[in-house]
Amino acid sequence: MQEDEEGFLYPNVDDTLCVECGLCEKVCQYINPVNKNTEPQNAFGGHISDAEVSNESTSGGAFSAIADVWCDDNYVIFGAETDGLKIRHSFINNKKDLYKFRRSKYSQSVIGNAYKNCKQFLSEGKKVLFSGTPCQIAGLKAFLKGKEFDKLLTVEVICEGVPSPLFVRKLDDKISKEKNGRINSLDYRYKDSNKWDYQVMNISYSSLHNPASGTIKCDRWFNPFWSIWLNHLMSRPSCYKCLYTTSNRVADISLGDLWGVHIYCPDLYNGDRGASLIVTNTDKGKKIAETILKENFIGRELDFSQALKYQGPMRKSIAENPKREDFMQDLKTMDYDSLCKKWAKRPSLKLLISKYVFGTNRQKVWWWNFKKKFKNK
Ligand SMILES: Cc1cc2nc3c(=O)[nH]c(=O)nc-3n(C[C@H](O)[C@H](O)[C@H](O)COP(=O)(O)OP(=O)(O)OC[C@H]3O[C@@H](n4cnc5c(N)ncnc54)[C@H](O)[C@@H]3O)c2cc1C
């Protein structure tokens, strides 16, 4: 796999070694799309009962709740872990190490030997939980040649795309210059209980020369990363024509944020700890969701069509920003501050007032509960 000038990885065939068997094209999901599930789908919402795990997770900790129930004996769990700025797929065989996979890393993970290892573990009769983006799950299915395994549970994140890793590297360069340190961990959605909006970016850095390390926190609405990425200026080109941004899915289970929680299911609002949407796409997935609801997850079944309404990436792919090309040129040449000054939009005063003065979800849910109590009296 080789990085292109935008920082995305692509396969590169070494012609001197290629025997022209055509297998790489046969398993390429963009040439031969993988079948999506056609079983009835169900939606569930809520959060894991363990408050600490919920706090450590991106949404409501559904991933950990599922892993806990599925992995009883002789199991292996695959997921994306972080190593400084690098994100890669790896596996664990002890649930104590689940923390490595918790938290969304908003960058494409290097899949490495994960598919090969997964196949090997399945052939040894182990129970496998494989998590990743929808295209990674499709890649696994293609690698397994569509063969079904009772002992394999696939869990995908509902994904709208991955941004170029060059942007975060620019930030790392800035920290290197200004703080004489390097980023050693980056939590994109740190749950800071002192903030009204939990999507705070928390960056820790440390330096070999300077014993002092530190953290930088950046509020969601003032964070250039979110502004630039969510304006669709730096996603991977294939994400703009993603095959998986449809309601039918490839994995047994799809996990996302419970967007719209304050509108259609305020009873499931979990404050700053976040809430999860679980979409089950197979009978196997549904059974797991029903089990966690009995064991370690507080929530309930939702109306599937309502849930779909608030999940853009389950309906359509993101549209490429017409200025993407110009942004990418600047990303290659400008430093972090100049880049952000030119491309990141500051939040409007109207949005800030509506978020922080009148309309945070917390306030909306409080108002909803107040009205409900009043009606009951
Ligand atoms: C790139 C990306 C884009 C996303 N976009 C959306 C979106 O538009 N709307 C939405 O509702 N939800 C989106 N999500 C999903 C959401 O952020 C949470 O990951 C999901 O709700 C699970 O949260 P949790 O609390 O259950 O699990 P957590 O404990 O936070 O578990 C994280 C799970 O995500 C996997 N994961 C983390 N980073 C990566 C990565 N880089 N590549 C592959 N797998 C990864 C882990 O293996 C683990 O299974 C996205 C996630 C990613 C990684």
The ligand as an SDF file (V2000), in Angstrom:
LIG
                    3D

 53 58  0  0  0  0  0  0  0  0999 V2000
  -14.1880    7.5210   10.2220 C   0  0  0  0  0  0  0  0  0  0  0  0
  -15.4860    7.4630   10.9850 C   0  0  0  0  0  0  0  0  0  0  0  0
  -16.5740    8.2170   10.5540 C   0  0  0  0  0  0  0  0  0  0  0  0
  -17.8100    8.1540   11.2590 C   0  0  0  0  0  0  0  0  0  0  0  0
  -18.8740    8.9040   10.8140 N   0  0  0  0  0  0  0  0  0  0  0  0
  -20.0530    8.8260   11.4800 C   0  0  0  0  0  0  0  0  0  0  0  0
  -21.1910    9.5620   11.0440 C   0  0  0  0  0  0  0  0  0  0  0  0
  -21.1310   10.3080   10.0660 O   0  0  0  0  0  0  0  0  0  0  0  0
  -22.3770    9.4310   11.7300 N   0  0  0  0  0  0  0  0  0  0  0  0
  -22.4860    8.6070   12.8140 C   0  0  0  0  0  0  0  0  0  0  0  0
  -23.5740    8.5250   13.3980 O   0  0  0  0  0  0  0  0  0  0  0  0
  -21.4140    7.8970   13.2660 N   0  0  0  0  0  0  0  0  0  0  0  0
  -20.2160    7.9790   12.6200 C   0  0  0  0  0  0  0  0  0  0  0  0
  -19.1340    7.2540   13.0710 N   0  0  0  0  0  0  0  0  0  0  0  0
  -19.3510    6.2960   14.1740 C   0  0  0  0  0  0  0  0  0  0  0  0
  -19.2320    6.9010   15.5540 C   0  0  0  0  0  0  0  0  0  0  0  0
  -18.2240    7.8890   15.6020 O   0  0  0  0  0  0  0  0  0  0  0  0
  -18.8670    5.7970   16.5920 C   0  0  0  0  0  0  0  0  0  0  0  0
  -17.6990    5.1330   16.1590 O   0  0  0  0  0  0  0  0  0  0  0  0
  -19.9000    4.7370   16.7080 C   0  0  0  0  0  0  0  0  0  0  0  0
  -21.1200    5.3290   17.0880 O   0  0  0  0  0  0  0  0  0  0  0  0
  -19.4930    3.7070   17.7760 C   0  0  0  0  0  0  0  0  0  0  0  0
  -19.4380    4.3160   19.0170 O   0  0  0  0  0  0  0  0  0  0  0  0
  -19.4110    3.4930   20.3790 P   0  0  0  0  0  0  0  0  0  0  0  0
  -19.5880    4.4520   21.4950 O   0  0  0  0  0  0  0  0  0  0  0  0
  -20.3490    2.3410   20.2760 O   0  0  0  0  0  0  0  0  0  0  0  0
  -17.9950    2.8050   20.2850 O   0  0  0  0  0  0  0  0  0  0  0  0
  -16.4920    3.1230   20.6000 P   0  0  0  0  0  0  0  0  0  0  0  0
  -16.1190    2.3670   21.7990 O   0  0  0  0  0  0  0  0  0  0  0  0
  -16.1330    4.5340   20.5110 O   0  0  0  0  0  0  0  0  0  0  0  0
  -15.8770    2.2220   19.4130 O   0  0  0  0  0  0  0  0  0  0  0  0
  -15.2440    2.6320   18.3340 C   0  0  0  0  0  0  0  0  0  0  0  0
  -15.4530    1.5890   17.2460 C   0  0  0  0  0  0  0  0  0  0  0  0
  -15.0650    2.2060   16.0590 O   0  0  0  0  0  0  0  0  0  0  0  0
  -14.0240    1.4740   15.4200 C   0  0  0  0  0  0  0  0  0  0  0  0
  -13.1430    2.4800   14.8400 N   0  0  0  0  0  0  0  0  0  0  0  0
  -12.6290    3.5800   15.4610 C   0  0  0  0  0  0  0  0  0  0  0  0
  -11.8800    4.2600   14.5980 N   0  0  0  0  0  0  0  0  0  0  0  0
  -11.9170    3.5880   13.4270 C   0  0  0  0  0  0  0  0  0  0  0  0
  -11.3030    3.7920   12.1640 C   0  0  0  0  0  0  0  0  0  0  0  0
  -10.5050    4.8170   11.9050 N   0  0  0  0  0  0  0  0  0  0  0  0
  -11.5470    2.8980   11.1890 N   0  0  0  0  0  0  0  0  0  0  0  0
  -12.3490    1.8350   11.4110 C   0  0  0  0  0  0  0  0  0  0  0  0
  -12.9580    1.5790   12.5910 N   0  0  0  0  0  0  0  0  0  0  0  0
  -12.7340    2.4640   13.5750 C   0  0  0  0  0  0  0  0  0  0  0  0
  -13.3760    0.6540   16.5180 C   0  0  0  0  0  0  0  0  0  0  0  0
  -12.7470   -0.4870   15.9640 O   0  0  0  0  0  0  0  0  0  0  0  0
  -14.5820    0.3390   17.3720 C   0  0  0  0  0  0  0  0  0  0  0  0
  -15.2820   -0.7390   16.7970 O   0  0  0  0  0  0  0  0  0  0  0  0
  -17.9030    7.3190   12.3950 C   0  0  0  0  0  0  0  0  0  0  0  0
  -16.7900    6.5980   12.8460 C   0  0  0  0  0  0  0  0  0  0  0  0
  -15.5920    6.6550   12.1400 C   0  0  0  0  0  0  0  0  0  0  0  0
  -14.4150    5.8400   12.6310 C   0  0  0  0  0  0  0  0  0  0  0  0
  1  2  1  0
  2  3  1  0
  2 52  2  0
  3  4  2  0
  4  5  1  0
  4 50  1  0
  5  6  2  0
  6  7  1  0
  6 13  1  0
  7  8  2  0
  7  9  1  0
  9 10  1  0
 10 11  2  0
 10 12  1  0
 12 13  2  0
 13 14  1  0
 14 15  1  0
 14 50  1  0
 15 16  1  0
 16 17  1  0
 16 18  1  0
 18 19  1  0
 18 20  1  0
 20 21  1  0
 20 22  1  0
 22 23  1  0
 23 24  1  0
 24 25  2  0
 24 26  1  0
 24 27  1  0
 27 28  1  0
 28 29  2  0
 28 30  1  0
 28 31  1  0
 31 32  1  0
 32 33  1  0
 33 34  1  0
 33 48  1  0
 34 35  1  0
 35 36  1  0
 35 46  1  0
 36 37  1  0
 36 45  1  0
 37 38  2  0
 38 39  1  0
 39 40  1  0
 39 45  2  0
 40 41  1  0
 40 42  2  0
 42 43  1  0
 43 44  2  0
 44 45  1  0
 46 47  1  0
 46 48  1  0
 48 49  1  0
 50 51  2  0
 51 52  1  0
 52 53  1  0
M  END
$$$$
